[in-house]
Structures are given as structure tokens and as C-alpha cells.
Amino acid sequence: MEQRLFIVACIMYVFAYISKKLFKKNKLDKPSLFGLWHAVFILLFWGGIYAIFSFIYQSNSAAVLTQNGLSGKTMFIWAAIAALAVYGFFAAKKKTINQRQPLIKKDLDWVNTIYFAGFVASIVMFFFIQAFKIPSESMQNTLMVDDHLFVNKAAYGFRIPLTDIRFGEISPVQKGDIIVFTFPADSPEQINCGAPQYGRDYVKRVVAMPGDKVEIKDGVLFINDKEEPMYGYEIFDSVPRIKPQETLAPAMYQALWEDRELENVFGLSLRDNFGPVIVPEGSYFAMGDNRDNSCDSRFWGPVPRKNIKGKAWFIHWPFNRAGFIK
């Protein structure tokens, strides 16, 4: 998300730079060229604003392609922006030489504001705090559907852009932390929990650390052969427990789990009977607090440290649920 926001800011900066060069050399003196420049400004300005708000709040109507193409809301918004650009072209084309200067100044002031805001927002989102919205019931009752929260991206250290290198770690990832991470899929074609999860952001609770032995028997979690105590955040459905349908050699079971293919063999039975597996070094075992309604490490394997974006920190909306997350 922050990378796309940074790209929006870069586009606006390049537009501002090229515009200043063109006007300085009087390259846009013709009315039609000036009108075209103003139309491009409108497209970039309103498109940039729409993209920034979409990325920050992770709206489902963001200006991106979905499996079914552009959403209806997105098509309407971009059609309105295009219509506004066409109107701007004809309006600017009629401007006299003296009327152009105030318009140029106003347009470039807005472009500078947008690219500055985009750079600042992308830096804040990359290094410090990012806003997320809870889309599912997997973390109830800790996090509810449509909760809006801030994620502390500095908690586990600052990540150097385009690398997996981190520095300035405030605290290590600990058992019980609620983490936000990029789903560990190797390709968009990978199917987990019935659908592609590639590129999606997930929020789960860390229940086991690197080197821990994890097993689930009839819905009960065991860590290192000891039954995990209830901490009060776990909830369960009153449903019959599913027995495993077959067994595998421990080494093959571990390999399939780490390769994120175990669900293809055991399916939903992994919800109630799982393992044992050993959490690999540099990875974590994460589960939803709503144990019977969570697509988590039981089905798709460990969470690599490099995929973790930060620690769920504070619910800011709705107001009646505002507060720090435990």
C-alpha cells in the first residue's frame, strides 16, 4: 500500500517538474495545448486524491482491477473525473494569456500539496503507523468486523525499503502479540482457504514461537506437549469436532505444512486436529481468536518474520470501541 502511495506522489512530483519546465520555455502557449495540460492536471489531481484515500483506508472501491474488472463505484468515480477533465480542457482553452497565470499558479500549488502529502503519508505508513480495517470475524471478540485500527509498524523495528533488513527494534515479536502481516503466498495462483490470498493483509495472534512444537487435539491447543491455558480471548462454536481422515509420516506432514499444501490433504479437519509440527526458525504460528472460524497457520503454514508489518495497536473507530488492543 505505502509503495503505491509513494508512486502516486512521485507521479505528481514529475508532473509538477515537467510543467514548470514547459511553462518556462513557453511550450504551452497554444490554447489547445494549455487546455490539454489543465485536463491532465485534473486527471492526476482528483485521481491522486482518490488513490490516496483508497490506499490509506483500504477501501474495497480502490482504483484497482478486481477479478471481475473495475467495480461499479470505481467506474463511476473515474467517469466523473474524466468528465471533469473534459470540461477543464474546454474551459482552460478559452482563457486569455493574462487569465492563465492565476490558473497555472493555483494548479501547481495543488500539485505540490498532493505530492508532499503523498510523500509524508507513505513515509509514515512505511515506518511508523498504518490504518487497517477488519474485514472478517476471525479475531472476534478482540477485533470485530469493521473495526478500524492503527498498526504500530515501528514496534518490531524499521524495515529498510526493498529489503528484509530491520533496525531499531523496540521489542521482539512475543507470544500473545496480535500481528498484521502480508499473507505468505508465493504466487497469485496459490489457493488457501478456498481462494487466492496473495498480497492480502492478515491479522492474527501469535500462539507459538520459533522452535515450538504445536499440536491440536479435538480443538484443544498444545504447545510443547502441554495444554495451552485459556487466556480469555479465545471463543469456540458449539460444533462437533472433525476427526482426521488419514495419517502421514511426521517428516512429510511437516514438509506439506511448511509448503502450505497441508490443507489440500486434510481440509477442514485441520481446524480440530492438527500436527504435531515444529515452528521453523524465523517464523511464527498464528491463529485467530475465533478459533473455529479462522483461516490461519493450521491451514496455510507458518508466518515468516519478513512478512510481519507490525503490531495491532489501537482501535480508533467506532468510538465506542476505541482503545488499545490487548
C-alpha positions as CSV (number, residue, x, y, z in Angstrom):
1,M,0.0,0.0,0.0
2,E,2.7,2.5,1.0
3,Q,4.6,1.7,-2.1
4,R,1.6,2.5,-4.3
5,L,1.1,5.7,-2.4
6,F,4.7,6.7,-2.9
7,I,4.3,6.1,-6.6
8,V,1.3,8.4,-6.7
9,A,3.4,11.1,-5.0
10,C,6.3,10.6,-7.5
11,I,3.9,10.9,-10.5
12,M,2.6,14.2,-9.1
13,Y,6.1,15.4,-8.5
14,V,7.2,14.6,-12.0
15,F,4.2,16.3,-13.4
16,A,5.0,19.5,-11.4
17,Y,8.6,19.4,-12.5
18,I,7.8,18.9,-16.2
19,S,5.1,21.6,-16.1
20,K,7.4,24.2,-14.7
21,K,9.9,23.4,-17.5
22,L,7.3,23.7,-20.2
23,F,5.9,27.0,-19.0
24,K,9.4,28.4,-18.5
25,K,10.1,27.6,-22.2
26,N,6.6,28.8,-23.4
27,K,5.9,25.4,-24.8
28,L,2.2,25.6,-23.9
29,D,1.2,28.9,-25.4
30,K,-1.3,27.4,-27.8
31,P,-4.8,27.3,-26.3
32,S,-5.3,23.6,-27.2
33,L,-2.0,22.6,-25.5
34,F,-2.8,24.7,-22.4
35,G,-6.2,23.1,-22.2
36,L,-4.7,19.6,-22.5
37,W,-2.3,20.4,-19.7
38,H,-5.1,21.5,-17.5
39,A,-7.1,18.4,-18.3
40,V,-4.1,16.2,-17.4
41,F,-3.8,18.1,-14.1
42,I,-7.4,17.4,-13.3
43,L,-7.0,13.7,-14.0
44,L,-3.9,13.5,-11.9
45,F,-5.2,15.7,-9.1
46,W,-8.5,14.0,-8.5
47,G,-7.2,10.6,-9.4
48,G,-4.4,11.1,-6.9
49,I,-6.7,12.2,-4.2
50,Y,-9.0,9.2,-4.8
51,A,-6.0,6.8,-4.8
52,I,-4.5,8.2,-1.6
53,F,-7.8,7.9,0.3
54,S,-8.4,4.4,-1.1
55,F,-4.9,3.2,-0.2
56,I,-4.9,4.7,3.3
57,Y,-8.3,3.3,4.3
58,Q,-8.0,0.2,2.2
59,S,-11.4,0.8,0.6
60,N,-12.7,-2.1,-1.5
61,S,-13.6,0.5,-4.1
62,A,-9.9,1.5,-4.6
63,A,-8.9,2.2,-8.2
64,V,-7.6,-1.2,-8.9
65,L,-8.6,-4.1,-11.0
66,T,-10.5,-6.9,-9.3
67,Q,-11.2,-10.4,-10.6
68,N,-14.4,-9.1,-12.2
69,G,-12.8,-6.0,-13.5
70,L,-13.4,-2.5,-12.2
71,S,-16.1,-2.2,-9.6
72,G,-19.2,-0.2,-10.4
73,K,-18.3,2.5,-7.8
74,T,-14.8,2.8,-9.2
75,M,-16.0,3.1,-12.8
76,F,-18.4,5.9,-11.8
77,I,-15.7,7.8,-9.9
78,W,-13.3,7.6,-12.8
79,A,-16.0,8.5,-15.3
80,A,-16.8,11.6,-13.2
81,I,-13.1,12.6,-13.1
82,A,-12.8,12.1,-16.9
83,A,-15.9,14.3,-17.5
84,L,-14.4,16.9,-15.2
85,A,-11.2,16.8,-17.2
86,V,-13.0,17.2,-20.5
87,Y,-14.8,20.3,-19.1
88,G,-11.5,21.6,-17.8
89,F,-9.9,21.3,-21.2
90,F,-12.5,23.5,-22.9
91,A,-12.6,25.9,-20.0
92,A,-8.8,26.4,-20.0
93,K,-8.7,26.6,-23.8
94,K,-10.8,29.8,-23.6
95,K,-8.5,31.5,-21.2
96,T,-6.6,34.5,-22.3
97,I,-2.9,34.9,-21.7
98,N,-3.5,37.1,-18.6
99,Q,-6.1,34.6,-17.2
100,R,-3.7,31.7,-17.5
101,Q,-1.2,32.7,-14.9
102,P,-3.5,32.6,-11.9
103,L,-4.8,29.2,-13.1
104,I,-1.3,27.9,-13.5
105,K,-0.3,29.0,-10.0
106,K,-3.4,27.5,-8.4
107,D,-3.0,24.2,-10.2
108,L,0.7,23.8,-9.4
109,D,0.1,24.8,-5.7
110,W,-2.4,21.9,-5.5
111,V,0.0,19.5,-7.2
112,N,2.7,20.5,-4.7
113,T,0.3,19.9,-1.9
114,I,-0.7,16.4,-3.2
115,Y,2.8,15.1,-3.8
116,F,4.1,16.5,-0.4
117,A,1.1,14.9,1.4
118,G,1.7,11.6,-0.5
119,F,5.4,11.5,0.4
120,V,4.7,12.3,4.0
121,A,1.9,9.7,4.2
122,S,3.9,7.0,2.5
123,I,6.9,7.6,4.9
124,V,4.6,7.5,7.9
125,M,2.8,4.4,6.7
126,F,6.1,2.6,5.8
127,F,8.0,3.3,9.0
128,F,5.5,4.2,11.8
129,I,1.7,3.8,11.7
130,Q,-0.7,2.5,9.2
131,A,-4.5,2.3,9.3
132,F,-6.3,-1.0,8.7
133,K,-9.9,-2.2,8.7
134,I,-11.0,-5.6,10.0
135,P,-12.9,-7.5,7.2
136,S,-13.8,-10.8,8.9
137,E,-14.9,-12.4,12.2
138,S,-11.7,-14.4,12.7
139,M,-10.4,-12.2,15.6
140,Q,-13.7,-11.8,17.5
141,N,-14.3,-10.8,20.2
142,T,-10.9,-9.0,20.4
143,L,-11.4,-7.3,17.0
144,M,-14.8,-7.0,15.4
145,V,-15.9,-6.7,11.8
146,D,-15.4,-3.1,10.5
147,D,-13.2,-2.1,13.4
148,H,-10.7,0.5,12.2
149,L,-7.3,0.2,13.9
150,F,-3.8,1.6,13.8
151,V,-0.9,-0.7,13.5
152,N,2.4,0.1,15.1
153,K,5.0,-0.6,12.3
154,A,7.9,0.5,14.4
155,A,7.3,-2.0,17.2
156,Y,9.4,-4.7,15.7
157,G,11.9,-2.4,14.1
158,F,12.2,-0.2,11.0
159,R,12.5,-2.0,7.7
160,I,14.8,-0.7,5.0
161,P,12.8,-0.2,1.8
162,L,13.1,-3.0,-0.8
163,T,14.9,-5.3,1.7
164,D,14.1,-7.5,4.6
165,I,16.6,-5.8,6.8
166,R,15.3,-4.2,10.1
167,F,16.9,-2.0,12.7
168,G,15.9,-0.1,15.8
169,E,13.7,-2.9,17.2
170,I,11.7,-1.7,20.2
171,S,10.7,-5.2,21.2
172,P,10.8,-8.7,19.6
173,V,7.7,-10.5,18.5
174,Q,6.3,-12.2,21.5
175,K,3.7,-14.9,22.1
176,G,0.3,-13.4,22.5
177,D,1.0,-10.4,20.2
178,I,-1.6,-9.6,17.6
179,I,0.3,-9.0,14.4
180,V,-0.5,-7.7,11.0
181,F,1.3,-9.4,8.1
182,T,1.3,-10.0,4.4
183,F,-0.2,-13.4,3.6
184,P,2.7,-15.8,3.0
185,A,1.8,-16.9,-0.6
186,D,4.5,-17.4,-3.2
187,S,2.3,-16.7,-6.2
188,P,-1.2,-15.3,-7.1
189,E,-2.2,-18.8,-8.2
190,Q,-1.8,-20.2,-4.7
191,I,-5.1,-21.3,-3.2
192,N,-5.7,-21.3,0.6
193,C,-9.0,-21.4,2.5
194,G,-10.9,-21.7,-0.8
195,A,-9.5,-18.6,-2.6
196,P,-6.2,-16.9,-3.6
197,Q,-4.8,-14.9,-0.6
198,Y,-1.8,-13.5,-2.4
199,G,-0.9,-9.9,-1.3
200,R,-3.6,-9.7,1.3
201,D,-3.0,-8.3,4.8
202,Y,-3.9,-10.6,7.7
203,V,-4.3,-10.0,11.4
204,K,-3.8,-12.9,13.8
205,R,-2.4,-13.7,17.3
206,V,1.0,-15.3,17.7
207,V,0.4,-18.6,19.7
208,A,3.8,-20.3,19.2
209,M,7.3,-19.1,18.7
210,P,10.2,-20.5,16.5
211,G,11.2,-24.0,17.7
212,D,7.9,-24.6,19.5
213,K,6.0,-27.9,18.9
214,V,2.4,-27.2,18.0
215,E,-0.5,-29.7,18.1
216,I,-4.3,-29.5,18.3
217,K,-6.4,-32.4,19.6
218,D,-10.2,-32.1,19.4
219,G,-9.9,-28.4,19.2
220,V,-7.5,-28.0,22.2
221,L,-4.2,-26.3,21.6
222,F,-1.0,-28.0,22.9
223,I,2.4,-26.2,22.9
224,N,5.5,-28.3,23.6
225,D,3.2,-31.2,24.7
226,K,1.4,-29.0,27.3
227,E,-2.2,-28.0,27.0
228,E,-2.3,-24.2,26.4
229,P,-4.3,-22.4,29.1
230,M,-7.3,-20.3,28.2
231,Y,-6.5,-16.6,28.3
232,G,-10.0,-15.3,27.9
233,Y,-9.8,-14.0,24.4
234,E,-10.5,-17.4,22.7
235,I,-14.0,-18.2,21.6
236,F,-15.4,-21.5,20.1
237,D,-18.5,-22.7,18.4
238,S,-20.6,-25.5,19.7
239,V,-19.9,-27.8,16.8
240,P,-18.9,-31.5,16.5
241,R,-15.2,-32.0,16.2
242,I,-13.9,-33.4,13.0
243,K,-11.6,-36.4,13.2
244,P,-8.6,-36.6,10.9
245,Q,-9.2,-38.8,7.9
246,E,-5.7,-40.2,7.4
247,T,-2.2,-40.1,8.8
248,L,1.2,-39.2,7.3
249,A,4.8,-39.7,8.2
250,P,5.9,-36.8,10.5
251,A,8.5,-35.6,8.1
252,M,6.0,-35.5,5.2
253,Y,3.4,-33.8,7.4
254,Q,5.9,-31.1,8.4
255,A,7.0,-30.6,4.8
256,L,3.5,-30.2,3.5
257,W,2.7,-27.8,6.2
258,E,5.7,-25.6,5.6
259,D,5.0,-25.8,1.8
260,R,1.4,-24.5,2.6
261,E,-0.1,-27.7,1.0
262,L,-1.4,-29.5,4.1
263,E,-4.9,-28.2,3.6
264,N,-5.1,-29.9,0.3
265,V,-4.8,-33.3,2.1
266,F,-6.7,-32.8,5.3
267,G,-9.1,-29.9,4.6
268,L,-11.3,-28.6,7.4
269,S,-10.3,-31.4,9.7
270,L,-7.2,-29.3,10.5
271,R,-9.4,-27.0,12.5
272,D,-9.8,-29.6,15.2
273,N,-6.9,-32.0,14.8
274,F,-3.6,-30.7,13.7
275,G,0.1,-31.6,14.0
276,P,2.4,-32.0,15.6
277,V,4.7,-29.6,13.7
278,I,7.7,-27.6,14.7
279,V,7.6,-23.9,14.0
280,P,10.6,-23.1,11.8
281,E,13.3,-20.6,12.8
282,G,12.4,-17.1,11.8
283,S,8.7,-17.9,11.7
284,Y,5.6,-17.9,13.9
285,F,2.4,-19.9,14.4
286,A,-0.6,-17.5,14.3
287,M,-4.3,-18.2,15.0
288,G,-7.5,-16.2,15.1
289,D,-9.1,-15.7,18.5
290,N,-12.4,-17.0,16.9
291,R,-10.8,-20.5,16.8
292,D,-13.5,-22.3,14.8
293,N,-13.9,-19.5,12.2
294,S,-10.3,-18.6,11.3
295,C,-8.2,-19.2,8.3
296,D,-4.8,-19.3,10.0
297,S,-1.5,-21.2,10.4
298,R,-3.3,-24.5,10.8
299,F,-4.3,-24.3,7.1
300,W,-1.5,-22.3,5.4
301,G,1.6,-22.8,7.4
302,P,4.0,-20.5,9.4
303,V,4.2,-16.7,9.3
304,P,7.7,-15.7,8.2
305,R,9.2,-12.8,10.2
306,K,9.8,-10.9,7.0
307,N,6.1,-10.8,6.3
308,I,5.1,-9.1,9.5
309,K,4.2,-5.4,9.1
310,G,3.7,-4.5,12.7
311,K,1.7,-4.9,15.9
312,A,-2.0,-4.2,16.2
313,W,-2.0,-1.1,18.4
314,F,-5.2,1.0,18.8
315,I,-8.8,0.8,17.7
316,H,-9.9,4.3,16.6
317,W,-13.3,3.5,15.1
318,P,-16.1,3.0,16.1
319,F,-15.8,5.4,19.0
320,N,-17.5,3.1,21.5
321,R,-14.7,0.5,20.9
322,A,-11.8,3.0,20.9
323,G,-8.9,1.8,22.9
324,F,-5.6,0.0,23.0
325,I,-5.6,-3.6,21.7
326,K,-4.6,-6.5,24.0
